[in-house]
Amino acid sequence: MPANSTTAEIVAAMRSAQRIAVVAHVRPDGDAVGSVLGLALSLRALGKDVIAMLEDGVPANLAFLPGTDTVIQPGTEPLGIDLAIALDTATHERVGEKTKALLDAAPLLIDIDHHPANPGYGALNLIVPTEPATGQIIYDLLSGHGLPIDDAVRQNLFIAISTDTGSFQYSSTNARTHRIVAEMMDAGLDTARLAQLIYQSYPVRRLELMRDMLNHMEFRAEGRIVSWQLKQAVMDAAGMQPGDTEGLIDTLRMIDSVVACVIFEDIPGGKVRVSSRSKDSRLDVSAVCAQFGGGGHRMASGARMRGPIEAAADKFLQALEHEVRRID
Amino acid sequence: MPANSTTAEIVAAMRSAQRIAVVAHVRPDGDAVGSVLGLALSLRALGKDVIAMLEDGVPANLAFLPGTDTVIQPGTEPLGIDLAIALDTATHERVGEKTKALLDAAPLLIDIDHHPANPGYGALNLIVPTEPATGQIIYDLLSGHGLPIDDAVRQNLFIAISTDTGSFQYSSTNARTHRIVAEMMDAGLDTARLAQLIYQSYPVRRLELMRDMLNHMEFRAEGRIVSWQLKQAVMDAAGMQPGDTEGLIDTLRMIDSVVACVIFEDIPGGKVRVSSRSKDSRLDVSAVCAQFGGGGHRMASGARMRGPIEAAADKFLQALEHEVRRID
C-alpha cells in the first residue's frame, strides 16, 4: 500500500478544485451514503460545485438524509470535473462501471477509506483501517481543518458512523467515536431522531423477511455457524426494496452458540450475494470470502458467487466450516 | 417531590457507614443489576461491608457481569446494616416485599434513581430524571467524588447505561453519556466484548420467541399500534428463562408505521405484565399505564393487570388507542 497523504495535502487539493465528484461503492450502505453527502455538503458550503454520485442511487431506507435529493446516478455525459473523490470503496472498480468510466477523465483522484484491503488507488490516499467508519475519517478531516460542518453534514456523518459501528457495538468502535457523537450532540444534533429513522423505521415487509429468516435459518458445526438463503420468490412475495435486508444479519449474530453467520441472497444475473460476519477475532471471514473472489473486514465481509443459491451456500459453508474448525 | 440531597451529603453518608445494603427493583434489568454492582463493588473497594441484594436475583442474561456471584436474595435474618441504598426503583415497594421488610430496619435510606415518578422516599434522595440511566448517575457520583472505579465497576455501569439507552439510541441519551463511555474506553474497558455478551449472546429459544412474535403480532389504529401476547404455552414450549424477552419489544418498535408497541405476558398468579413503548414524544404511554396502576417513563412504561391475557390486552389497547387518536 502506498503511504498515506497528509490530511493537509488532501484538504489543499479539495480547496484548489472547483468542480468535484464525490462517489462511493455500489449498493451503498449508511457509511457510503453518509460519507458522500457529509463531504459533498461541506464542500458545497465552501463554494464548490459538487456532484454527489452513486452508481446505484440512494436506498429507500436512507432517503431521509439531507441532500439525498441531490445525489445523481452516472450517465454518459462527461462530468467536467477537476477532482474526483472515492469514499469507503476498497477497490477502484467497486465505484461501479459507469461511475469509474466518468471518473477516469478526472485529472486527480483522492481515495479515502477504512477498509484494510484498500490498495490506495488514488493519486492522494487516506486509508485508516483503525477507524470504524469512513464517516469518522471525514468528520475528523473536516473538523481538523476548519471545513464547514452544519447540522446536515452532522446528520450524514452520524448515520455513517452509527450504522458502520452497529450502533457503537462493534469492536472497531473507539473512544474518539463516542467523543465525536458527544461533540455533535453539543452542537444540537438530535441523534435519537436519526436512530429512530434508521433503526426503527422499517417497513412491515422487512419483518416478513425476518420471519422467513427465523423459519428457515440453518445451523451447522454444532450451532457455531448459522445461515439463511434469501430466495427470489421470498423477495418477490414481500415486495422487497434495496436496503430492506440491511442489519438483518445482526439478528443471527445474536445467537449465543454462533461464531459465524452468513446470508446468501439471489441477485440478478443468476448470481448470489454472500454476507458474512464473525463473532470471534480468531475467525477471519474475509479470508473465506477471498476464496470466492470477495473481501472486506476480518469480522464483516462479503463475496459474489455463481448460483444456484443452494450450491453456492454449500460451497461457501464448507469452506467456512473448515476455518471454524481450525480455531477449535 | 422533596428536594434532592447534594451528592456530597450522599457520599458522606456512604463513607460514614460500615455495613451497607444496595438494592434495586424486582425483575431487575441491566440498569438495576449494573447500578447495584457498580456501586457495591466501588464501596467494597473502599473497605465497606456491602450486601448486594436483589429480590429476584440476577437474570441469566446478566450473569456474565463481575460480582453477580456475590448478589444475594433476601432471607428473613436481619441484615445488621447501618445504611440501605435503593437504586433505579421508582417506589419503595418495588424493591420487593422481603427486601423492603429487611431495609425497614436500616437507620438510613438513600434513594438514587432516574425515574421521574420517584417521590423521593429516602432520607437522602438523588432523583435525576434527565439522566438516561441510574448507572450514569452512579458513574458521575463515583468519579465526581473520587470513589474507587476499576474495570469491574466500569463493566457494570457500562451495561447499565448501554441497556437503558437501547445502545445509545433512545432520546434520553445525552452528550455526557457518550463522554462517559469514551472515558471508560480510555481506561481500557472492552465495550465490544460487553456488547457482544449482552446483545449477541441470546439462546436460540429467544429467536423462537421472536418467531412467535412475528407470526402473531397484531396491528390496530391503522398500523400505529402493534402488540403481541406472549402466552404461557409458548413460554413453556420454548423453555423460556427470565431475561429472554428483554429487548424483544425493540423489534416491534422498528416498524415504520408504529407509534406505540405493547407486549402482554402471562405471569404467575393469573396476572399479565404489560410493557409499552412510545415512538412519538406527544404520546405518553406512562399515562396509559397509570390507568391500570402502572407507570414508568413517558416513552417506556409498564403495568400489571388481571388476566386472562386476551381481556387485559383488549382493555389496555382500547385505552392506548384512545391516546394515539388524540395526537392525530
Contacts between the chains, C-beta under 8 A, distances in Angstrom:
chain1	res1	chain2	res2	distance
A	166	B	195	7.9
A	167	B	167	4.5
A	167	B	168	6.3
A	167	B	169	6.1
A	168	B	167	6.3
A	168	B	168	5.5
A	168	B	181	7.6
A	168	B	191	7.5
A	168	B	195	7.6
A	169	B	167	6.1
A	169	B	191	7.9
A	169	B	192	6.7
A	169	B	195	3.8
A	169	B	196	7.6
A	169	B	199	6.1
A	169	B	200	7.9
A	170	B	192	6.2
A	170	B	195	7.8
A	171	B	192	3.6
A	171	B	193	7.8
A	172	B	192	7.9
A	173	B	191	6.7
A	173	B	192	6.4
A	174	B	185	6.7
A	175	B	181	7.7
A	175	B	182	4.2
A	175	B	183	7.8
A	175	B	185	3.9
A	175	B	186	5.3
A	176	B	182	7.5
A	178	B	178	4.2
A	178	B	179	7.0
A	178	B	181	4.7
A	178	B	182	4.1
A	178	B	185	7.0
A	179	B	178	7.0
A	179	B	179	6.8
A	179	B	182	4.8
A	181	B	168	7.6
A	181	B	175	7.8
A	181	B	178	4.7
A	182	B	175	4.2
A	182	B	176	7.5
A	182	B	178	4.1
A	182	B	179	4.8
A	182	B	182	7.1
A	183	B	175	7.8
A	185	B	174	6.7
A	185	B	175	3.9
A	185	B	178	7.0
A	186	B	175	5.3
A	191	B	168	7.5
A	191	B	169	7.9
A	191	B	173	6.7
A	192	B	169	6.7
A	192	B	170	6.1
A	192	B	171	3.6
A	192	B	172	7.9
A	192	B	173	6.4
A	193	B	171	7.8
A	195	B	166	7.9
A	195	B	168	7.7
A	195	B	169	3.8
A	195	B	170	7.8
A	196	B	169	7.5
A	196	B	279	6.4
A	199	B	169	6.1
A	199	B	254	6.6
A	200	B	169	7.9
A	200	B	250	7.8
A	200	B	253	4.9
A	200	B	254	5.0
A	200	B	255	7.9
A	200	B	256	7.8
A	200	B	279	6.4
A	201	B	254	7.4
A	201	B	256	4.3
A	202	B	254	4.6
A	202	B	255	6.2
A	202	B	256	6.0
A	203	B	255	7.6
A	203	B	256	5.7
A	204	B	223	7.5
A	204	B	255	5.8
A	204	B	256	7.9
A	204	B	257	7.2
A	206	B	254	7.4
A	207	B	214	5.7
A	207	B	217	7.9
A	207	B	251	7.5
A	207	B	254	7.4
A	207	B	255	6.5
A	210	B	210	8.0
A	210	B	214	6.2
A	210	B	251	7.6
A	211	B	211	6.9
A	211	B	214	4.1
A	211	B	215	6.6
A	214	B	207	5.7
A	214	B	210	6.2
A	214	B	211	4.1
A	214	B	214	6.7
A	215	B	211	6.6
A	217	B	207	7.9
A	223	B	204	7.5
A	250	B	200	7.8
A	251	B	207	7.5
A	251	B	210	7.6
A	253	B	200	4.9
A	254	B	199	6.7
A	254	B	200	5.0
A	254	B	201	7.4
A	254	B	202	4.5
A	254	B	206	7.3
A	254	B	207	7.4
A	255	B	200	7.9
A	255	B	202	6.2
A	255	B	203	7.5
A	255	B	204	5.8
A	255	B	207	6.5
A	256	B	200	7.9
A	256	B	201	4.3
A	256	B	202	6.1
A	256	B	203	5.7
A	256	B	204	7.9
A	257	B	204	7.1
A	279	B	196	6.4
A	279	B	200	6.4
